[in-house]
Amino acid sequence: MEKWRRSERIVVMTKILLESPHKLFTLGYFAQMFQAAKSSISEDLTIIKNTLQDIGQGRLETVSGAAGGVQYLPFVSTKEEQDILQSLSEKLSDPNRILPGGYIYMTDLIYDPSILNKLGHIFAHKFSEQKPDYIVTVETKGIPLALMTAKAFNVPLVIIRNDGRVTEGSAVSINYVSGSSKKIGSMSLARKALPSGSKVIIIDDFMKAGGTAKGVLDLMQEFKAEVLAIGVLIDTKEPETKVVKDYLGLLELDKLDEINKIIRVKIKNNNNI
């Protein structure tokens, strides 16, 4: 292409920025790509910035200085967040989702890419002040949600296993006590999976008493990792006192009556963070 029109530059730059959140791009990078003046690129970025802000789909942050540039930060407006969580809470409040033993069927929702992408952006927005090196989760149902959150932060995902894998080499394993059933479980993480001293955010799909989350915190101490935040999609109203206190829950399981087929999931007010 001999000469890029402004509309073409804006389309390509928007695609690049949205696909690489939190990555810093210099004006020189785009100027060389499009063979355009930095002043023109700056004007293009202003248009992108204003448009994203107007439609509530993220924001462009400018970093000044010789090594500065621009980066895209995922953003979810308050209204859109409420709409997403309200829709999800209504779907989860369907009595047909109640399973024997007081469990909830939610696989269809937490494996839906369109829903997970939005939830990942919500977590990234909620934790926008944090700068994690990795997103950490525990197998298995929390993996898709954590992966989308890692994508929104543009960082790798680390998965803690219930047991060691031969293909992952030597691992660190610990025992933990489930906060609800008081059963002893084990979790394992390959030594090569997480560099010592890393900054991490823990993401999971469900929390009852917080025993698993406490186990993850203990395992992170073995790697000398700094836990910046903990986020869960759903936590339970009972027990009211969790083993882990500082966390962000998006939804709350307010009531589950297996006998009378009553289930109620509501949006959290997040006063616990």
C-alpha positions in Angstrom: 0.0 0.0 0.0 1.5 3.3 -1.1 -0.3 5.7 1.2 -2.5 4.9 4.1 -5.7 7.0 4.5 -6.5 8.2 8.1 -9.6 5.9 8.3 -7.4 2.9 7.4 -4.7 3.8 10.0 -7.4 4.2 12.7 -8.9 0.8 11.9 -5.5 -1.0 12.0 -4.3 0.9 15.1 -7.5 0.2 17.0 -7.2 -3.5 16.2 -3.5 -3.6 17.3 -4.3 -1.8 20.6 -7.3 -3.9 21.5 -5.5 -7.1 20.8 -2.6 -6.1 23.1 -4.0 -4.5 26.2 -1.5 -2.9 28.7 1.2 -3.0 26.0 3.0 0.2 25.4 3.3 1.4 21.8 5.4 4.3 20.8 4.4 7.0 18.3 7.5 6.0 16.3 6.2 2.4 16.0 3.0 3.5 14.3 4.7 6.3 12.4 7.1 3.8 10.8 4.4 1.3 10.2 2.3 3.7 8.2 5.1 6.0 7.0 3.3 8.9 8.5 4.3 11.9 10.6 4.1 11.5 14.4 1.8 14.5 14.5 -0.7 12.7 12.3 -0.4 9.5 14.4 -1.1 11.6 17.5 -4.2 13.0 16.0 -5.4 9.5 15.0 -4.9 8.2 18.5 -6.9 11.1 19.9 -9.8 10.1 17.7 -9.5 6.5 18.9 -9.2 7.6 22.5 -12.3 9.8 22.4 -14.4 7.1 20.6 -13.5 4.3 23.0 -14.3 6.6 25.9 -17.6 7.7 24.4 -18.8 4.1 23.9 -17.4 2.9 27.2 -15.2 0.2 25.6 -11.8 1.1 27.2 -9.4 3.9 27.4 -6.1 4.9 25.9 -3.5 6.0 28.5 -0.6 8.2 27.3 2.8 7.7 28.9 5.1 10.7 28.5 8.9 10.8 28.2 11.5 9.4 25.8 10.3 5.8 26.3 6.7 6.8 26.4 3.8 6.0 24.2 0.2 4.8 24.4 -1.5 1.7 25.8 -5.0 0.4 25.8 -6.6 -0.4 29.1 -9.8 -2.5 29.2 -12.7 -0.6 30.7 -16.3 -1.5 31.4 -18.8 1.2 32.1 -20.9 1.0 35.3 -24.1 0.5 33.3 -22.6 -2.2 31.1 -21.1 -4.0 34.1 -24.5 -4.0 35.9 -26.3 -5.2 32.8 -23.8 -8.1 32.4 -23.9 -9.2 36.0 -27.7 -8.8 36.2 -28.2 -11.0 33.2 -25.8 -13.6 34.7 -27.5 -13.5 38.1 -30.9 -14.1 36.5 -29.7 -17.0 34.5 -28.0 -18.5 37.6 -31.2 -18.1 39.6 -33.0 -20.6 37.5 -34.2 -23.5 39.8 -33.4 -26.0 37.0 -29.7 -25.3 37.7 -29.8 -26.9 41.2 -27.9 -30.1 41.2 -28.0 -32.9 43.9 -25.9 -32.0 46.9 -26.6 -28.3 46.7 -24.4 -27.6 43.7 -25.2 -25.2 40.8 -24.9 -26.1 37.1 -22.9 -23.2 35.6 -20.7 -24.9 33.1 -22.6 -23.5 30.1 -22.1 -20.0 31.3 -18.5 -20.1 32.5 -17.4 -21.8 29.2 -19.2 -19.2 27.0 -16.5 -17.1 25.3 -18.8 -14.0 24.9 -19.6 -14.0 28.6 -16.1 -14.8 29.8 -14.6 -12.0 27.6 -16.8 -9.5 29.4 -16.1 -10.9 32.8 -12.3 -10.8 32.1 -12.7 -7.1 31.2 -14.6 -6.5 34.4 -11.9 -8.0 36.5 -9.2 -6.1 34.6 -11.1 -2.9 35.1 -11.7 -3.6 38.8 -8.0 -4.3 39.3 -6.8 -1.7 36.9 -4.4 -0.1 39.4 -2.6 -3.4 39.8 0.3 -4.5 37.6 0.4 -8.3 37.7 3.1 -10.5 36.1 0.7 -13.5 36.1 -2.9 -14.5 36.7 -3.2 -17.6 38.9 -6.0 -20.0 39.2 -6.8 -23.6 40.4 -8.0 -26.3 38.0 -10.5 -26.8 36.5 -13.6 -24.7 36.2 -11.8 -21.5 37.0 -9.4 -21.8 34.1 -11.6 -20.2 31.3 -12.4 -17.1 33.5 -8.8 -16.7 34.6 -7.6 -17.1 31.0 -9.8 -14.2 29.8 -8.7 -12.1 32.7 -5.1 -12.9 31.8 -5.9 -11.9 28.2 -7.3 -8.6 29.4 -4.1 -7.9 31.4 -2.0 -9.3 28.5 0.0 -11.6 31.0 0.5 -15.4 31.2 -1.9 -17.7 33.1 -0.5 -20.1 35.8 -2.7 -23.1 36.7 -2.3 -24.8 40.0 -3.0 -28.6 39.8 -4.6 -30.9 42.2 -1.7 -33.2 41.7 1.7 -33.0 40.0 2.3 -33.7 36.3 5.3 -35.6 35.0 5.4 -33.3 32.0 5.8 -30.2 34.2 8.9 -31.3 36.0 9.5 -30.9 39.8 6.8 -29.1 41.7 5.9 -27.6 45.0 3.0 -29.3 46.7 1.1 -28.3 49.9 -1.9 -29.6 51.8 -4.8 -27.3 52.6 -8.1 -27.6 54.6 -11.4 -26.9 52.8 -13.1 -24.1 54.7 -16.6 -25.7 54.3 -16.2 -29.4 54.5 -13.0 -29.4 56.5 -11.5 -32.0 54.2 -7.8 -32.1 53.5 -6.8 -31.5 49.9 -3.6 -31.0 48.1 -2.5 -28.6 45.4 0.7 -28.5 43.3 2.5 -26.0 41.1 5.5 -26.7 38.9 8.6 -24.8 40.0 9.2 -23.5 36.5 5.6 -22.1 36.2 6.1 -19.1 38.4 9.4 -17.2 38.9 10.2 -16.3 42.5 9.0 -12.9 43.5 6.3 -12.5 40.9 3.3 -10.3 41.3 0.1 -12.2 40.8 -3.7 -11.9 40.9 -5.7 -14.9 41.9 -9.0 -15.6 39.9 -11.5 -18.4 40.5 -15.1 -19.2 39.7 -16.5 -19.9 43.1 -15.8 -19.4 46.8 -17.7 -20.9 49.7 -15.6 -20.6 52.9 -12.3 -19.6 51.2 -10.3 -22.7 52.1 -9.0 -23.2 48.6 -8.1 -19.5 48.2 -6.2 -19.7 51.5 -4.4 -22.7 50.1 -3.4 -20.8 47.0 -2.1 -17.9 49.2 0.0 -20.4 51.2 1.3 -21.9 48.0 2.2 -18.4 46.7 4.3 -17.8 49.8 6.4 -20.9 48.8 7.2 -19.0 45.6 7.7 -15.7 47.4 5.0 -14.3 45.1 3.2 -11.0 46.0 -0.6 -11.5 45.8 -2.0 -8.2 44.5 -5.7 -9.2 44.6 -8.2 -12.1 44.6 -11.2 -12.1 42.4 -14.1 -14.7 42.3 -17.2 -14.8 40.1 -19.5 -16.1 42.8 -19.2 -16.4 46.6 -21.8 -17.7 49.1 -23.7 -15.7 51.7 -23.0 -18.4 54.2 -20.6 -18.8 55.9 -20.5 -15.1 56.4 -17.0 -15.2 57.8 -14.6 -16.5 55.1 -11.1 -17.8 55.7 -9.9 -15.2 53.2 -11.2 -11.7 53.9 -9.7 -9.4 51.2 -11.2 -10.5 47.9 -13.5 -9.2 45.2 -16.7 -11.2 44.5 -18.9 -10.2 41.5 -22.0 -12.2 42.4 -23.3 -13.7 45.6 -25.2 -17.0 46.1 -27.8 -15.6 48.5 -30.0 -18.7 48.9 -30.1 -22.3 47.7 -32.9 -24.5 48.9 -32.5 -27.9 47.2 -35.8 -29.3 48.6 -38.0 -26.5 47.6 -36.1 -25.7 44.4 -35.2 -22.1 45.3 -32.0 -20.4 44.2 -31.2 -16.8 44.4 -28.0 -15.2 43.0 -27.5 -11.4 43.3 -25.0 -8.8 42.4 -22.4 -8.1 45.2 -22.0 -4.7 46.7 -18.3 -5.5 47.2 -18.1 -4.0 50.7 -15.6 -6.7 51.6 -12.7 -5.2 49.7 
